[in-house]
Structure formats: structure tokens, C-alpha cells
Amino acid sequence: MELRRLAGAEARDAGASGAMIVQGTTGRRIDAGGGLRLWAGEASDPFWIEPDVLAAIGKAFAEGARADLSSWDPAGAKNLFVGNRVYAIVLEVPDGDLLPVAGDDRRVGAYGTAEDPRAYGRSVADRIFPNVLPYTVGTPAVYGFAGWNGRSLTDNAPDVMFSLATNTALTIGLMSDSVAARPTRTFPYVPSAG
């Protein structure tokens, strides 16, 4: 596995190779120095969603109606993803490396490049507005009802998104302990697949 950096005109060239930052083996933590770390491999799925609530929300949107959860009991909630394995890439970039590209408010967003970034950005925004998850450098990540500032692996995104989409406080009856293996507090944070 290789991590390369492309900047300037090279970042807009699909054939550019970029500068090698670090290389290593999947499934192993790779330290690039200065706090930059990379990991890629198989992990236990750290997310959760309740299939009956998901189906009810989907049906409500398809029919233009309110979500009917009258026959659903949160006590019987189950995690559709429990036991699933995923392939993950975790790249940890130190705050000091992000600050030079952050705005005055210290916010950064994940994005790509295009020949005319402004026009491309407008066309994407018109289709999926908004679809940028902001993060204020140097602050804790949180994805909740009060606001979005990145997202931790244990934030209950389905509760937040279903409540936002239906304009009604909804819970899927699951919390971060419904996963097969919990995320760790140390890099690469994703739970082990084994």
C-alpha cells in the first residue's frame, strides 16, 4: 500500500504519480512521522441501523407520507450490520497539517479537484446540497442534533438523519453497543475483524 501526495497542477492530472509519503502493508499501522498515520484492512463494521425503521422511513418517503412506526417496538431493535466485515481506509492527518488549508474558522472539508473547481462545486451542490461534513480543526468530532462537526464512529447517525428527514424525533432503538465489536480509542480506531 502506498500513500502519495498530489498538489497543484499534478492534483488535476489523472496520470500523475505524486510524491511518495509512506508505504507499507495492509492490516498494519503505518506511521509516516509527524503524526501522519495510515491503516487499511478488514474491520468489524462499526456502524448500526435498524432494518424495520429503515424500511418504514423508505416507505414513507416513497409514498410522501409520515413514517408509521406504530407497530414497531424499540425493545426488539436489531442491528442489520452486526457481524458484518468491511474494508476500511483510515488516514489520520495532524491538525498542524490541516490548518494551512483550513478557512479562517479553522474548518476543513473533504473534497476533490476539477479543472474549474468553482463550477464543478456548484453543479455538485445543486444535485446534493449540502453534502459536506465540516470539521473544525482541533475540536472533538460530533454528529448530533445540535450540529455537525465531523463524525465519530459512535455517533448515532441514523437517529440524527431520520429525525432530520422526517422533522420528527425518531430513534432506531440502537446505540453504539449494538455492534459486534466496539471502535477503539487508539489508531486506527476501527474494530478488529477477528
Rosetta blueprint (number, residue, H / E / L):
1 M L
2 E E
3 L E
4 R E
5 R E
6 L L
7 A L
8 G H
9 A H
10 E H
11 A H
12 R H
13 D L
14 A L
15 G L
16 A L
17 S L
18 G L
19 A E
20 M E
21 I E
22 V E
23 Q E
24 G L
25 T L
26 T L
27 G L
28 R L
29 R L
30 I E
31 D E
32 A E
33 G E
34 G L
35 G L
36 L E
37 R E
38 L E
39 W E
40 A E
41 G E
42 E E
43 A E
44 S E
45 D L
46 P L
47 F L
48 W L
49 I L
50 E L
51 P H
52 D H
53 V H
54 L H
55 A H
56 A H
57 I H
58 G H
59 K H
60 A H
61 F H
62 A H
63 E H
64 G L
65 A L
66 R L
67 A L
68 D L
69 L L
70 S L
71 S L
72 W L
73 D L
74 P H
75 A H
76 G H
77 A L
78 K L
79 N L
80 L L
81 F L
82 V L
83 G L
84 N L
85 R E
86 V E
87 Y E
88 A E
89 I E
90 V E
91 L E
92 E E
93 V L
94 P L
95 D H
96 G H
97 D H
98 L H
99 L H
100 P H
101 V H
102 A L
103 G L
104 D L
105 D L
106 R L
107 R E
108 V E
109 G L
110 A L
111 Y L
112 G L
113 T L
114 A L
115 E L
116 D L
117 P H
118 R H
119 A H
120 Y H
121 G H
122 R H
123 S H
124 V H
125 A H
126 D H
127 R H
128 I H
129 F L
130 P L
131 N L
132 V L
133 L L
134 P L
135 Y E
136 T E
137 V L
138 G L
139 T L
140 P L
141 A L
142 V E
143 Y E
144 G L
145 F L
146 A L
147 G L
148 W E
149 N E
150 G L
151 R L
152 S L
153 L L
154 T L
155 D L
156 N L
157 A H
158 P H
159 D H
160 V H
161 M H
162 F H
163 S H
164 L H
165 A H
166 T H
167 N L
168 T L
169 A L
170 L L
171 T L
172 I L
173 G L
174 L L
175 M L
176 S H
177 D H
178 S H
179 V L
180 A L
181 A L
182 R L
183 P L
184 T L
185 R L
186 T L
187 F L
188 P L
189 Y L
190 V L
191 P L
192 S E
193 A L
194 G L
